[in-house]
Each structure stands twice: as C-alpha cells, then as structure tokens.
Amino acid sequence: MTITTHNPQTTATPRLLWLDLTRKCQLNCTHCYNGSGPDGGHGPLTGDDWTAVLDQAAASGFRRVQLIGGEPTLHPFAADLVEHSLTLGLHVEVYTNLVHVPDRWWSLFRRDGVSIATSYYSDRADEHDAVTGRRTHARTRANIAKAVLLASPCGPGSSRSPVRRAGPPRGRRAATWRTSASPASGPTLSGPSAAPPTPRPTGPGCAADAATGAPPSARTAPSPRACSPPGWV
C-alpha cells in the first residue's frame, strides 16, 4: 500500500488595496510622509490605468480599497474611480482632509459601500492650523459634523456613509476621525476628548430637539429627529 500525503498551500485572501492617487493637496502638513502639497502632481497614471488596477484588484479577491494622497478628491478621475469600485463590489474609503467637499463628493459619501476618514489634530484652531500650514480648522471641523449628521437615521444618506476611527498618520500623534452609523442606533464618533461640534438641528422633523435646545451629541447616537441643516461648507 502506498500512502501519499498532500499539503495544500494556503494563501491569505487579500483584503485592502491602498491607492495613493496624488501628491496634490491644499495643505502643507508638517508630518506628511509623501511630501504632498499645493505644488504636488497627479503622477503618470491615467484614469484608464487606475481603472485597470481596480479591475485587477477585484479579480484578485480584494474587497476594500482606500483612496488617499495628497488629497484624493483633487484627482480629476477620483470620483469616477469610486463609482467604478462600487460597480465591482468593492467597499471604498476616501481619506480626505475635508477642507473643501464639492456636491458630487457629498453625494458619493452617501452611497452604500462608501466611507470617509479624515485627520483632526486639535480642538484648538491654532494648533490644528500649525500642523496643516493653513487656516483650515473651521472647515474640517464643520465637515466632520456634517458627515456625522448625514449618517444619522433621518438625515440624507441615512446609514450610507460610515465613518470609523483610524490610527494617526506616521510620525505624528493626531486624532483621525471616521464615523459609523446603523439604522437602529444612528452614528457614533470616536476621536480625541474634544469632539467636533454638532450644530443644533433645524428643519422638518427636528422641532422637538430644537425646542429643548439640546443638539445631538457628537460622541453618542443622536435623536432620530437629528437632521442635517442646510448651508454647510
């Protein structure tokens, strides 16, 4: 009798693909590990090149992709790459500074399968701005709050734009915010001790909260009536 043993080779299933789209950024962060800034470029890869990378990633078993830079929303094909990733069944996380968010990007952030992450360095504007090299604290802070409200049960997008907490950038201690939401409990926010402000809710369905003068907490699930106010940056 002959006994043959077989030890099949096991391979790990790839999980996350990290796409460094651009060196272009509005900021001049002191700790930036890839030297991004206002004078940065988008590199030699075309939109078709990046699309091919995503196709290969999906075919290889990847299930998540993170778009970073630089500021990925400044790349001319980044929004199209998010759309293409979703058609491939990939979950997309966009690591953005949230300094300026065009309407198309807010629409993408509300899509199922899309999440956002951002860095928030201090609740003090002077400390945050000293890191970024520009007076951006107010915009980033306001847009963090907007992202949380957009993920609320009654807000536009409902639970479609999850944000979770990430680790600090390399070589720098910083709070990095991500938000997450569920239809049952609403969004939660993790980060430093001083949370970004959540504005007093206004608009239809928010009258009860507005009447009490008690805005939803940025660290806990808001009231089901906590709606997103208009007119954000």
C-alpha positions, 0 to 999 in steps of 0.5 A: 500500500502506498500512502501519499500525503498532500499539503495544500498551500494556503494563501491569505485572501487579500483584503485592502488595496491602498491607492495613493492617487496624488501628491496634490493637496491644499495643505502643507502638513508638517508630518506628511510622509509623501511630501504632498502639497499645493505644488504636488502632481497627479503622477503618470497614471491615467484614469484608464490605468487606475481603472485597470488596477481596480479591475485587477484588484477585484479579480484578485479577491480584494474587497476594500480599497482606500483612496488617499494622497495628497488629497484624493478628491483633487484627482480629476478621475477620483470620483469616477474611480469610486463609482467604478469600485462600487460597480465591482463590489468593492467597499471604498474609503476616501481619506480626505482632509475635508477642507473643501467637499464639492456636491458630487463628493457629498453625494458619493459619501452617501452611497452604500459601500462608501466611507470617509476618514479624515485627520483632526489634530486639535480642538484648538484652531491654532494648533490644528492650523500649525500642523496643516500650514493653513487656516483650515480648522473651521472647515474640517471641523464643520465637515466632520459634523456634517458627515456625522449628521448625514449618517444619522437615521433621518438625515440624507444618506441615512446609514450610507456613509460610515465613518470609523476611527483610524490610527494617526498618520506616521510620525505624528500623534493626531486624532483621525476621525471616521464615523459609523452609523446603523439604522437602529442606533444612528452614528457614533464618533470616536476621536480625541476628548474634544469632539467636533461640534454638532450644530443644533438641528433645524428643519422638518422633523427636528422641532422637538430637539430644537425646542429643548435646545439640546443638539445631538451629541457628537460622541453618542447616537443622536435623536432620530429627529437629528437632521442635517441643516442646510448651508454647510461648507 
